[in-house]
Amino acid sequence: MMVGRAVSLKVEKGPAEPKEVVLEVRGLTVRSETGQAVVDNIDLDVHSGEVVCVAGVQGNGQTELTQAILGLQHFVTGSAKLKGEELV
Protein backbone atom coordinates (compact mmCIF):
# COMPACT_ATOMS: atom_id res chain seq x y z
CA MET A 1 0.00 0.00 0.00
CA MET A 2 2.90 2.34 0.71
CA VAL A 3 4.23 2.33 -2.89
CA GLY A 4 0.93 1.78 -4.68
CA ARG A 5 1.85 -1.60 -6.18
CA ALA A 6 2.93 -5.11 -5.28
CA VAL A 7 6.52 -5.25 -4.08
CA SER A 8 8.75 -8.24 -4.76
CA LEU A 9 11.38 -8.91 -2.11
CA LYS A 10 13.23 -11.32 -4.41
CA VAL A 11 15.82 -9.93 -6.84
CA GLU A 12 15.73 -11.64 -10.22
CA LYS A 13 19.03 -11.35 -12.05
CA GLY A 14 21.48 -13.51 -13.94
CA PRO A 15 25.04 -14.33 -12.96
CA ALA A 16 27.64 -11.58 -13.11
CA GLU A 17 29.42 -11.15 -16.43
CA PRO A 18 32.61 -9.20 -15.70
CA LYS A 19 33.80 -6.95 -18.51
CA GLU A 20 37.31 -5.65 -19.14
CA VAL A 21 39.52 -4.53 -16.26
CA VAL A 22 39.57 -0.72 -16.08
CA LEU A 23 41.51 -0.26 -12.83
CA GLU A 24 44.41 -2.57 -12.07
CA VAL A 25 46.36 -2.21 -8.82
CA ARG A 26 49.39 -4.41 -8.21
CA GLY A 27 51.61 -4.63 -5.14
CA LEU A 28 50.53 -1.21 -3.88
CA THR A 29 52.21 -0.32 -0.61
CA VAL A 30 51.99 3.02 1.19
CA ARG A 31 54.35 3.85 4.01
CA SER A 32 54.04 6.55 6.66
CA GLU A 33 56.81 9.10 7.13
CA THR A 34 58.28 6.78 9.77
CA GLY A 35 58.37 3.82 7.37
CA GLN A 36 55.36 1.95 8.80
CA ALA A 37 53.28 0.19 6.10
CA VAL A 38 49.77 1.66 6.27
CA VAL A 39 48.69 -0.13 3.07
CA ASP A 40 50.59 -3.36 2.49
CA ASN A 41 50.90 -5.04 -0.93
CA ILE A 42 47.36 -4.57 -2.28
CA ASP A 43 46.27 -6.22 -5.55
CA LEU A 44 42.91 -5.12 -6.93
CA ASP A 45 41.04 -5.36 -10.25
CA VAL A 46 37.94 -3.31 -10.98
CA HIS A 47 35.96 -4.30 -14.06
CA SER A 48 33.90 -2.01 -16.25
CA GLY A 49 30.43 -1.62 -14.72
CA GLU A 50 31.47 -2.66 -11.22
CA VAL A 51 30.90 -0.55 -8.15
CA VAL A 52 33.62 -1.03 -5.53
CA CYS A 53 33.60 0.19 -1.95
CA VAL A 54 36.59 0.32 0.37
CA ALA A 55 35.46 0.44 3.98
CA GLY A 56 37.01 0.13 7.39
CA VAL A 57 37.34 1.84 10.71
CA GLN A 58 39.37 5.03 10.91
CA GLY A 59 43.08 4.33 10.63
CA ASN A 60 42.88 1.10 8.60
CA GLY A 61 44.44 2.60 5.45
CA GLN A 62 41.43 3.22 3.22
CA THR A 63 42.22 6.95 2.95
CA GLU A 64 45.87 6.26 2.13
CA LEU A 65 44.85 3.65 -0.47
CA THR A 66 42.55 6.10 -2.21
CA GLN A 67 45.13 8.89 -2.06
CA ALA A 68 47.83 6.58 -3.46
CA ILE A 69 45.66 5.63 -6.45
CA LEU A 70 44.95 9.33 -7.04
CA GLY A 71 48.66 10.18 -6.82
CA LEU A 72 48.37 12.17 -3.60
CA GLN A 73 50.65 9.99 -1.44
CA HIS A 74 54.45 10.33 -1.41
CA PHE A 75 55.75 7.03 -0.03
CA VAL A 76 54.19 4.58 -2.52
CA THR A 77 55.50 1.48 -4.28
CA GLY A 78 53.65 -0.77 -6.71
CA SER A 79 51.45 0.27 -9.58
CA ALA A 80 47.95 1.43 -10.38
CA LYS A 81 46.70 1.64 -13.97
CA LEU A 82 43.49 3.16 -15.27
CA LYS A 83 42.62 1.74 -18.68
CA GLY A 84 46.28 0.79 -19.10
CA GLU A 85 47.65 4.23 -18.18
CA GLU A 86 49.98 4.29 -15.15
CA LEU A 87 48.62 6.38 -12.25
CA VAL A 88 51.24 5.65 -9.57
Kinemage of the C-alpha trace (Angstrom):
@kinemage 1
@onewidth
@group {chain A} dominant
@subgroup {mainchain}
@vectorlist {calphas} color= white
{ca met a 1} P 0.000 0.000 0.000
{ca met a 2} L 2.898 2.340 0.705
{ca val a 3} L 4.233 2.329 -2.891
{ca gly a 4} L 0.932 1.777 -4.682
{ca arg a 5} L 1.849 -1.602 -6.179
{ca ala a 6} L 2.927 -5.113 -5.276
{ca val a 7} L 6.523 -5.252 -4.080
{ca ser a 8} L 8.754 -8.242 -4.761
{ca leu a 9} L 11.376 -8.908 -2.107
{ca lys a 10} L 13.232 -11.325 -4.406
{ca val a 11} L 15.822 -9.934 -6.838
{ca glu a 12} L 15.729 -11.637 -10.219
{ca lys a 13} L 19.034 -11.347 -12.052
{ca gly a 14} L 21.480 -13.515 -13.943
{ca pro a 15} L 25.043 -14.326 -12.962
{ca ala a 16} L 27.645 -11.579 -13.108
{ca glu a 17} L 29.418 -11.152 -16.431
{ca pro a 18} L 32.608 -9.195 -15.698
{ca lys a 19} L 33.798 -6.955 -18.505
{ca glu a 20} L 37.312 -5.653 -19.137
{ca val a 21} L 39.518 -4.528 -16.260
{ca val a 22} L 39.569 -0.723 -16.081
{ca leu a 23} L 41.507 -0.259 -12.828
{ca glu a 24} L 44.406 -2.574 -12.065
{ca val a 25} L 46.359 -2.215 -8.817
{ca arg a 26} L 49.392 -4.415 -8.207
{ca gly a 27} L 51.609 -4.635 -5.136
{ca leu a 28} L 50.534 -1.211 -3.882
{ca thr a 29} L 52.207 -0.325 -0.606
{ca val a 30} L 51.988 3.018 1.190
{ca arg a 31} L 54.347 3.848 4.015
{ca ser a 32} L 54.041 6.545 6.656
{ca glu a 33} L 56.809 9.102 7.129
{ca thr a 34} L 58.275 6.783 9.772
{ca gly a 35} L 58.365 3.816 7.368
{ca gln a 36} L 55.363 1.954 8.798
{ca ala a 37} L 53.284 0.188 6.099
{ca val a 38} L 49.775 1.664 6.274
{ca val a 39} L 48.692 -0.127 3.071
{ca asp a 40} L 50.586 -3.364 2.489
{ca asn a 41} L 50.902 -5.036 -0.925
{ca ile a 42} L 47.361 -4.566 -2.282
{ca asp a 43} L 46.270 -6.224 -5.545
{ca leu a 44} L 42.911 -5.120 -6.926
{ca asp a 45} L 41.036 -5.361 -10.249
{ca val a 46} L 37.939 -3.305 -10.981
{ca his a 47} L 35.960 -4.301 -14.056
{ca ser a 48} L 33.895 -2.008 -16.250
{ca gly a 49} L 30.435 -1.620 -14.725
{ca glu a 50} L 31.470 -2.659 -11.220
{ca val a 51} L 30.896 -0.554 -8.145
{ca val a 52} L 33.625 -1.031 -5.535
{ca cys a 53} L 33.600 0.186 -1.952
{ca val a 54} L 36.588 0.316 0.372
{ca ala a 55} L 35.457 0.436 3.976
{ca gly a 56} L 37.012 0.129 7.390
{ca val a 57} L 37.337 1.845 10.710
{ca gln a 58} L 39.374 5.032 10.910
{ca gly a 59} L 43.083 4.326 10.629
{ca asn a 60} L 42.881 1.096 8.599
{ca gly a 61} L 44.437 2.602 5.451
{ca gln a 62} L 41.428 3.221 3.217
{ca thr a 63} L 42.222 6.951 2.949
{ca glu a 64} L 45.871 6.256 2.127
{ca leu a 65} L 44.850 3.648 -0.472
{ca thr a 66} L 42.552 6.104 -2.210
{ca gln a 67} L 45.134 8.886 -2.056
{ca ala a 68} L 47.829 6.580 -3.463
{ca ile a 69} L 45.658 5.631 -6.451
{ca leu a 70} L 44.949 9.332 -7.037
{ca gly a 71} L 48.664 10.177 -6.822
{ca leu a 72} L 48.370 12.166 -3.598
{ca gln a 73} L 50.652 9.986 -1.443
{ca his a 74} L 54.449 10.334 -1.413
{ca phe a 75} L 55.749 7.027 -0.032
{ca val a 76} L 54.193 4.577 -2.516
{ca thr a 77} L 55.505 1.480 -4.276
{ca gly a 78} L 53.649 -0.773 -6.706
{ca ser a 79} L 51.446 0.268 -9.581
{ca ala a 80} L 47.947 1.431 -10.385
{ca lys a 81} L 46.702 1.635 -13.966
{ca leu a 82} L 43.488 3.156 -15.266
{ca lys a 83} L 42.624 1.738 -18.683
{ca gly a 84} L 46.282 0.790 -19.103
{ca glu a 85} L 47.654 4.225 -18.178
{ca glu a 86} L 49.976 4.291 -15.151
{ca leu a 87} L 48.616 6.377 -12.246
{ca val a 88} L 51.236 5.651 -9.573
